[in-house]
Structure formats: C-alpha cells, structure tokens
C-alpha cells in the first residue's frame, strides 16, 4: 500500500496526477526545461483535471532522483492550486494537508520511504502500470 510510505499530503497530491507521454506539443508549450533532450513518448505525469492543457501541469522528470525531489512536489502543488479545472474541494483538501504535512512528517518515520514511494511511481510510469496502489483501490473504491 503506497499510502503507508508517505504523508497524506503527498499521497493526495500524487492522486491528482496521471501518466502521460511527451509529445511534440510539449516542446513548444509551457515552461518545460526538457524540450530539447526528451524523446517523444517518454513517460511523465500530468494533472488529471486539465490533462496538461496550455502546456502546464505536465512533468517529465528524466531520472528517479529528479522525480523524488521536494521541488517536484512544490511544482505540482502550485499547479493544482492554480488549475482552473481542479475541483475546489480538492484544492481545499490539498491546502489543509499541506499546512499539516510538517506535523505528520515529524510524527512518522520517513527514512527511505519517500524514495521508495517515488521509486514505485517511476517503475510504474516506465512499465505502463497504475500510478498509485492502495488497499482501497484494490477493493475498487475511488481514493479521495
């Protein structure tokens, strides 16, 4: 269960993302830093609410280390808060969990578990699997 590896905040944040693939359009849209050295078809993540329209909300980390950086969380969080298609209840839940994340991180042993979480996501992205796994998803229930 991926939920056990990270804070509620990080899991909720990553639930807002879905797998995508780099396209020629990604070279011209948004603020992408990977325009010139990323192959078409390379796996990445996109906002499931706007599906990366207008070139924003799509991320193509080129290594596991880049995916696991805290800066990646910040970029995704900032997108979600600004995304016009992200529902207000999701934004509110993200804001609440974002403000509580420091308390939660301090109360749980996170040594290595964040890296393991992102390693699982990286492997799923590159093998076309579901982005997140949890017991609730296994039961066919939708996560919130």
C-alpha positions as CSV (number, residue, x, y, z in Angstrom):
1,X,0.0,0.0,0.0
2,X,1.6,3.2,-1.2
3,X,-0.3,5.3,1.4
4,X,1.9,3.8,4.2
5,X,5.1,5.2,2.7
6,X,4.3,8.9,2.6
7,X,2.3,11.7,4.3
8,X,-1.4,12.1,3.5
9,X,-0.5,15.3,1.8
10,X,1.9,13.7,-0.7
11,X,-0.4,10.9,-1.4
12,X,-3.3,13.2,-2.1
13,X,-1.1,15.4,-4.2
14,X,0.0,12.5,-6.4
15,X,-3.6,11.2,-6.7
16,X,-4.2,14.3,-8.8
17,X,-1.7,13.1,-11.4
18,X,-2.0,10.6,-14.1
19,X,0.6,9.1,-16.5
20,X,1.2,10.8,-19.9
21,X,3.8,10.7,-22.6
22,X,5.9,13.5,-24.0
23,X,4.7,14.9,-27.4
24,X,6.0,17.3,-29.9
25,X,3.5,19.8,-28.5
26,X,5.3,19.6,-25.2
27,X,8.4,21.2,-26.9
28,X,6.6,24.4,-27.5
29,X,4.1,24.7,-24.6
30,X,4.6,25.8,-21.0
31,X,7.9,26.3,-19.2
32,X,9.3,22.9,-19.8
33,X,13.0,22.6,-19.3
34,X,13.1,19.2,-21.1
35,X,12.1,20.4,-24.5
36,X,15.2,19.6,-26.4
37,X,16.5,16.5,-24.8
38,X,13.3,14.4,-24.3
39,X,12.2,11.9,-26.8
40,X,8.6,11.8,-27.9
41,X,6.8,9.0,-26.0
42,X,8.9,9.5,-22.8
43,X,6.7,8.8,-19.8
44,X,5.7,11.6,-17.4
45,X,2.9,12.9,-15.2
46,X,0.1,15.3,-15.9
47,X,-2.7,16.9,-14.0
48,X,-5.7,14.6,-14.3
49,X,-8.1,17.6,-14.1
50,X,-6.8,19.7,-17.0
51,X,-4.6,17.0,-18.7
52,X,-1.9,19.5,-19.1
53,X,-3.7,21.9,-21.4
54,X,-1.8,25.0,-22.4
55,X,1.4,23.2,-21.7
56,X,1.2,23.4,-17.9
57,X,0.7,20.6,-15.4
58,X,2.8,18.1,-17.3
59,X,6.1,16.9,-15.8
60,X,8.8,14.8,-17.4
61,X,11.5,14.1,-14.8
62,X,14.4,12.4,-16.5
63,X,15.6,10.4,-13.5
64,X,14.2,8.9,-10.4
65,X,16.2,11.4,-8.3
66,X,14.5,14.3,-10.1
67,X,11.1,12.8,-9.6
68,X,11.8,12.4,-5.8
69,X,13.0,16.0,-5.3
70,X,10.9,18.1,-3.0
71,X,10.8,20.7,-5.7
72,X,8.7,18.4,-7.8
73,X,6.0,18.3,-5.0
74,X,6.1,22.1,-4.8
75,X,5.6,22.5,-8.6
76,X,2.7,20.0,-8.7
77,X,1.1,21.7,-5.6
78,X,1.4,25.1,-7.2
79,X,-0.2,23.9,-10.4
80,X,-3.1,22.2,-8.5
81,X,-3.9,25.4,-6.5
82,X,-3.9,27.5,-9.8
83,X,-5.5,24.9,-12.0
84,X,-9.0,26.1,-13.2
85,X,-10.2,22.5,-13.6
86,X,-9.1,21.2,-10.3
87,X,-12.3,21.0,-8.1
88,X,-12.5,23.4,-5.1
89,X,-12.8,20.5,-2.6
90,X,-9.6,19.0,-3.9
91,X,-7.8,22.4,-3.6
92,X,-9.1,22.8,-0.1
93,X,-8.0,19.3,1.0
94,X,-4.6,20.0,-0.5
95,X,-4.3,23.3,1.3
96,X,-5.3,21.7,4.6
97,X,-3.0,18.7,4.2
98,X,-0.2,20.9,3.0
99,X,-0.3,23.0,6.2
100,X,-0.4,19.9,8.4
101,X,2.4,18.0,6.5
102,X,5.2,19.1,8.8
103,X,3.5,17.7,11.9
104,X,2.7,14.5,10.1
105,X,6.2,14.1,8.7
106,X,7.7,14.6,12.1
107,X,5.5,12.0,13.7
108,X,6.3,9.2,11.2
109,X,9.5,7.5,10.4
110,X,10.1,8.6,6.8
111,X,13.6,7.4,6.4
112,X,13.8,6.0,2.9
113,X,10.1,5.6,2.5
114,X,9.6,8.7,0.3
115,X,12.3,7.4,-2.0
116,X,10.7,4.0,-2.1
117,X,7.3,5.7,-2.9
118,X,8.8,7.6,-5.9
119,X,10.7,4.6,-7.0
120,X,7.4,2.7,-7.3
121,X,5.8,5.5,-9.3
122,X,8.9,5.7,-11.5
123,X,8.7,2.0,-12.2
124,X,5.0,2.1,-12.9
125,X,5.4,5.1,-15.3
126,X,8.0,3.2,-17.3
127,X,6.1,-0.1,-17.3
128,X,2.6,1.4,-18.0
129,X,1.1,0.4,-14.7
130,X,-1.3,2.2,-12.4
131,X,0.3,5.3,-10.9
132,X,-0.7,4.6,-7.2
133,X,-1.7,1.4,-5.4
134,X,-3.6,1.2,-2.2
135,X,-5.9,-1.2,-0.4
136,X,-8.9,0.9,-1.2
137,X,-8.0,0.9,-4.9
138,X,-7.7,-2.9,-4.8
139,X,-11.3,-3.0,-3.5
140,X,-12.5,-0.9,-6.5
141,X,-13.1,2.1,-4.3
142,X,-12.0,5.6,-5.5
143,X,-9.5,7.4,-3.5
144,X,-10.2,11.0,-2.2
